[in-house]
Amino acid sequence: MDDVALLAVDGGNSKTDLALVAGDGTLLAAVRTPGCSHQRLGLAGAMSSLRSGVAKLRTAAGRSGAYGPAELGVFCLAGIDLPVDDDRVGAALRGEGFAHGLEVHNDMFAMLWAGSPAGWGVAVGAGTGLNCVGLAPDGREVRFPSLGRISGDWVAGGRWLGVRALGQAIRAGDGRGEPTELQRAVPEYFGLSDPMAVAEAVYTGRIEERSLLALAPTVFKAAAGGDPVARELIDSVVEEIVNLVGVTVRRLEIADLAVPVVLGGGLLHSGDGMLLDGVRAGVLEAAPKAEFRVLDAPPVLGAALFGLAKLGAGPEAAARLSEQLTYDSLGAVGPAELVEPPA
């Protein structure tokens, strides 16, 4: 294998993590760059972002002038949801010449491979959005379209939770909804007078709607204090996660196995006991032997471990890479933060 055997990429809406790895598992360089989602940037914009990221990675490895294509490129990207995404994104990546061989997968598989030493199981990512994938020991996979309301994804992740929190606060104020602590806490977070002032700021663009994601901790706090409206919001997220995992294990016919269930994303990394306990209890009803892990490694590690296995590297290479490819090596403090400052 070439000394630059592997290019591993975990690309999302807000950030892209990239790593260059030698055939023996040595990390040559790792960087974090802006997002590369083709759904948000368009295909040309996504490729432009990836070109910039790979150039930065090459420079970090000290190979900007001499680096050629890697032996294998593993791209785990947000928005690889349908076969049409496999085809058009794969074709665009092949045209870039980043690597001689190419593997293109949904970014949830990177989370799964990073969190499951067995290389199979179920992964749930609950951050800005919500998604799930499953992989059986024999290689059969399950994934979901994850296209929002048009694909039946009515309950999502942190952004959904924030929007609903604002909506419930407004309804409490005008009499359409039940009283809730959110009526006070939501405008307080943004330094505004009342929920309608927040809604007006979002409507006029003074606050970006994506900033409502930052209300998730406010919802957790209100629920922990006994607020029934906030609790119902969290219960909705729990129910959707449990439904996704249950459907996945049934479709893969692995419900009777000790299924690794990897939990990641800002909501699940928050450590909120009500959310995590609800998810664990619900999943165990569907898969009684399920084994849970809240992912503490960057998902790009999963993309890289998958790539090393494809190249025939052994366990020593995987262990070496697992020690070296960390959030610290990416210059990141940990999983993506839930809280974004108000615009």
Secondary structure in CASP SS format (residue, H / E / C, confidence):
PFRMAT SS
TARGET T0000
AUTHOR 0000-0000-0000
METHOD secondary structure of the structure
MODEL  1
M C 1.00
D C 1.00
D C 1.00
V C 1.00
A C 1.00
L E 1.00
L E 1.00
A E 1.00
V E 1.00
D E 1.00
G E 1.00
G C 1.00
N C 1.00
S C 1.00
K E 1.00
T E 1.00
D E 1.00
L E 1.00
A E 1.00
L E 1.00
V E 1.00
A C 1.00
G C 1.00
D C 1.00
G C 1.00
T C 1.00
L E 1.00
L E 1.00
A E 1.00
A E 1.00
V E 1.00
R E 1.00
T E 1.00
P E 1.00
G C 1.00
C C 1.00
S C 1.00
H H 1.00
Q H 1.00
R H 1.00
L H 1.00
G H 1.00
L H 1.00
A H 1.00
G H 1.00
A H 1.00
M H 1.00
S H 1.00
S H 1.00
L H 1.00
R H 1.00
S H 1.00
G H 1.00
V H 1.00
A H 1.00
K H 1.00
L H 1.00
R H 1.00
T H 1.00
A H 1.00
A C 1.00
G C 1.00
R C 1.00
S C 1.00
G C 1.00
A C 1.00
Y C 1.00
G C 1.00
P C 1.00
A E 1.00
E E 1.00
L E 1.00
G E 1.00
V E 1.00
F E 1.00
C E 1.00
L E 1.00
A C 1.00
G C 1.00
I C 1.00
D C 1.00
L C 1.00
P H 1.00
V H 1.00
D H 1.00
D H 1.00
D H 1.00
R H 1.00
V H 1.00
G H 1.00
A H 1.00
A H 1.00
L H 1.00
R H 1.00
G H 1.00
E H 1.00
G C 1.00
F C 1.00
A E 1.00
H E 1.00
G E 1.00
L E 1.00
E E 1.00
V E 1.00
H E 1.00
N E 1.00
D H 1.00
M H 1.00
F H 1.00
A H 1.00
M H 1.00
L H 1.00
W H 1.00
A H 1.00
G H 1.00
S C 1.00
P C 1.00
A C 1.00
G C 1.00
W C 1.00
G E 1.00
V E 1.00
A E 1.00
V E 1.00
G E 1.00
A E 1.00
G C 1.00
T C 1.00
G C 1.00
L E 1.00
N E 1.00
C E 1.00
V E 1.00
G E 1.00
L E 1.00
A C 1.00
P C 1.00
D C 1.00
G C 1.00
R C 1.00
E E 1.00
V E 1.00
R E 1.00
F C 1.00
P C 1.00
S C 1.00
L C 1.00
G H 1.00
R H 1.00
I H 1.00
S H 1.00
G C 1.00
D C 1.00
W C 1.00
V C 1.00
A C 1.00
G C 1.00
G H 1.00
R H 1.00
W H 1.00
L H 1.00
G H 1.00
V H 1.00
R H 1.00
A H 1.00
L H 1.00
G H 1.00
Q H 1.00
A H 1.00
I H 1.00
R H 1.00
A H 1.00
G H 1.00
D H 1.00
G C 1.00
R C 1.00
G C 1.00
E C 1.00
P C 1.00
T C 1.00
E C 1.00
L H 1.00
Q H 1.00
R H 1.00
A H 1.00
V H 1.00
P H 1.00
E H 1.00
Y H 1.00
F H 1.00
G C 1.00
L C 1.00
S C 1.00
D C 1.00
P H 1.00
M H 1.00
A H 1.00
V H 1.00
A H 1.00
E H 1.00
A H 1.00
V H 1.00
Y H 1.00
T H 1.00
G C 1.00
R C 1.00
I C 1.00
E C 1.00
E H 1.00
R H 1.00
S H 1.00
L H 1.00
L H 1.00
A H 1.00
L H 1.00
A H 1.00
P H 1.00
T H 1.00
V H 1.00
F H 1.00
K H 1.00
A H 1.00
A H 1.00
A H 1.00
G C 1.00
G C 1.00
D C 1.00
P H 1.00
V H 1.00
A H 1.00
R H 1.00
E H 1.00
L H 1.00
I H 1.00
D H 1.00
S H 1.00
V H 1.00
V H 1.00
E H 1.00
E H 1.00
I H 1.00
V H 1.00
N H 1.00
L H 1.00
V H 1.00
G H 1.00
V H 1.00
T H 1.00
V H 1.00
R H 1.00
R H 1.00
L H 1.00
E C 1.00
I C 1.00
A C 1.00
D C 1.00
L C 1.00
A C 1.00
V C 1.00
P E 1.00
V E 1.00
V E 1.00
L E 1.00
G E 1.00
G C 1.00
G H 1.00
L H 1.00
L H 1.00
H H 1.00
S C 1.00
G C 1.00
D C 1.00
G H 1.00
M H 1.00
L H 1.00
L H 1.00
D H 1.00
G H 1.00
V H 1.00
R H 1.00
A H 1.00
G H 1.00
V H 1.00
L H 1.00
E H 1.00
A H 1.00
A C 1.00
P C 1.00
K C 1.00
A C 1.00
E E 1.00
F E 1.00
R E 1.00
V E 1.00
L C 1.00
D C 1.00
A C 1.00
P C 1.00
P H 1.00
V H 1.00
L H 1.00
G H 1.00
A H 1.00
A H 1.00
L H 1.00
F H 1.00
G H 1.00
L H 1.00
A H 1.00
K H 1.00
L C 1.00
G C 1.00
A C 1.00
G C 1.00
P H 1.00
E H 1.00
A H 1.00
A H 1.00
A H 1.00
R H 1.00
L H 1.00
S H 1.00
E H 1.00
Q H 1.00
L C 1.00
T C 1.00
Y C 1.00
D C 1.00
S C 1.00
L C 1.00
G C 1.00
A C 1.00
V C 1.00
G C 1.00
P C 1.00
A C 1.00
E C 1.00
L C 1.00
V C 1.00
E C 1.00
P C 1.00
P C 1.00
A C 1.00
END
